[in-house]
Amino acid sequence: MADQLATEIIERIKSHAEPGKDEITLDTELTSLGIHSLELTEIIFDLEEDYGIEIEMNTVDAWSSLKNIGDIVEAVRGLIAQKA
């Protein structure tokens, strides 16, 4: 079950996913959404702006460590907690 943060992040990612990918869960793989490195970079910038955090990883590191929506949610959650 997605909490508020996860729901917000899923909605943000939906705007970058290929059309017709309505059912996105924490287990959804980024590659199954048609998200490539440029879109992942845009998503990271959006999340940084939305939550006032800084995600310090280049796109290659991001792509290799963030496999699904849950990975992104947990990364953002951790950075928000560090900031608090």
Secondary structure by P-SEA (a helix, b strand, c coil): cccaaaaaaaaaaaaaccccccccccccccccccccaaaaaaaaaaaaaaccccccccaaaaaaacccaaaaaaaaaaaaaaac
